[in-house]
Amino acid sequence: MKYNKQTMIDGLKRSIEQTEARIVELSKPCVKSLAFSRSEERDLLKKRVKKMKEQLEELEDEEAGID
């Protein structure tokens, strides 16, 4: 199955938005017993967002090169 690059770009942008919203949610104050697990999840999500942004930049560069 072939995917259109623009569709992949749009999907990555949406995923980044959702993940960043989750990071904000995890940054809010919480019960002390949950703080460590929330900070670990937040750090993991930040790494994931960084990787997705790199992929997005790559795809946008490829898309710009084709046009």
Secondary structure by P-SEA (a helix, b strand, c coil): ccccaaaaaaaaaaaaaaaaaaaaaaaccccccaaaaaaaaaaaaaaaaaaaaaaaaaaaaaaaaac
